[in-house]
Amino acid sequence: MASKFRIFVCFAIEDSQYRTLLVGQARNEKSPFEFVDMSVKEPWSSEWKTKCRAKIKGCDGMIALVSNNTANATGALWEVACAKNESVPVLGVYIDKDNKPWVLPNEFTGVKVVEWTWANLEAFIDSL
């Protein structure tokens, strides 16, 4: 495994605290991997899709945080579709294993979605 990967973290704005948690966990000295956080932290102007596509294309993979908010997160859904279109590997991660969405949005077709565990995250990073 290389020492660092550029990972785009995709999430519904309502789930931003889970993005912060993921980034914090990955910076923990006991983390089985490191990554450079390339997520979009603030809304962009009308050309955000162009800027976002460039960021996604520059990443080795995407971790998409999945919750009941995901289905209505048009920006996050666009990001997942963009990553797939750009052949950037995407891993969906349920932020709450006991409260998973009943149905995943169409953008997640063909995307592996797993529980949030170190083993699952490490396996994805190792596959890049």
Helices and strands as residue ranges (DSSP letters): E 5-10, G 13-15, H 16-27, E 35-37, H 48-57, E 61-66, G 70-72, H 74-85, E 90-94, G 106-108, E 112-115, H 118-127
